[in-house]
């Protein structure tokens, strides 16, 4: 497993230690969990932003977010997302979803 390093402020280190204690984990385990959850959140945020701006279709947004199309549609519904996509884009999404 590769090793990485990061510089933390005193406040960030204190927060890391507090969360590690809450989880009954060491710092390394807590960092891995935070990184996993944070990366997942970032992927979804980017997908939401690109979908909302009309840059990507629902299928592409699901791929960006590393979600199934059904999971992505749940995210879109929960966030009341709208898009600027054309009808042809939506038809392509529907065709792709059928193929999945």
C-alpha positions in Angstrom: 0.0 0.0 0.0 1.6 3.3 -1.0 2.2 6.0 1.6 1.4 9.6 1.3 2.0 12.6 3.6 0.2 15.8 4.2 0.8 18.9 6.3 -2.0 19.7 8.7 -2.6 22.8 10.7 -2.8 22.4 14.5 -6.6 22.7 14.2 -6.8 20.1 11.5 -4.7 17.7 13.5 -6.9 18.3 16.6 -10.0 17.6 14.5 -8.4 14.4 13.1 -7.6 13.2 16.6 -11.1 14.0 17.8 -12.7 12.1 14.9 -10.3 9.2 15.3 -11.3 9.0 19.0 -15.0 9.0 18.0 -14.4 6.2 15.6 -12.1 4.3 17.9 -9.5 4.2 15.1 -6.0 5.3 14.7 -5.1 8.4 12.6 -4.3 6.3 9.5 -7.6 4.5 9.5 -9.5 7.7 10.1 -7.7 9.4 7.2 -8.5 6.5 4.9 -12.2 6.7 5.9 -12.3 10.4 5.5 -10.5 10.2 2.1 -12.9 7.5 0.8 -16.0 9.5 1.9 -14.6 12.8 0.8 -13.6 11.5 -2.7 -17.1 10.0 -3.1 -18.7 13.3 -2.1 -16.4 15.2 -4.5 -17.2 12.9 -7.4 -21.0 13.4 -6.8 -20.6 17.2 -6.5 -18.7 17.5 -9.7 -21.3 15.3 -11.5 -24.1 17.4 -10.1 -22.5 20.6 -11.2 -21.8 19.3 -14.7 -25.2 17.8 -15.1 -26.9 21.0 -13.8 -25.0 23.1 -16.3 -25.9 20.8 -19.2 -22.3 19.7 -19.9 -23.1 16.0 -19.3 -26.0 13.7 -19.7 -27.5 11.6 -16.9 -25.5 8.6 -18.0 -22.3 10.6 -18.1 -23.1 12.1 -14.7 -23.6 8.7 -13.3 -20.3 7.6 -14.7 -18.5 10.7 -13.2 -20.1 10.0 -9.8 -19.2 6.3 -10.1 -22.9 5.4 -9.6 -25.4 3.3 -11.5 -27.9 5.2 -13.5 -30.6 4.2 -10.9 -28.4 5.6 -8.1 -27.7 8.8 -10.1 -31.5 9.3 -10.8 -32.0 9.0 -7.0 -29.4 11.7 -6.4 -30.9 13.9 -9.1 -34.4 13.5 -7.6 -33.2 14.2 -4.1 -31.5 17.4 -5.2 -34.3 18.5 -7.5 -31.9 18.8 -10.4 -32.9 20.3 -13.6 -30.8 20.4 -16.8 -30.4 22.3 -20.0 -30.1 19.1 -22.0 -31.9 18.7 -25.4 -34.5 16.0 -26.1 -31.9 14.1 -28.1 -29.6 13.9 -25.1 -32.5 12.5 -23.0 -33.3 10.0 -25.7 -29.6 8.9 -25.7 -29.7 8.6 -21.9 -32.9 6.4 -22.1 -31.4 4.2 -24.8 -28.2 3.8 -22.8 -30.1 3.0 -19.7 -32.1 0.3 -21.5 -28.8 -1.3 -22.7 -27.5 -1.4 -19.1 
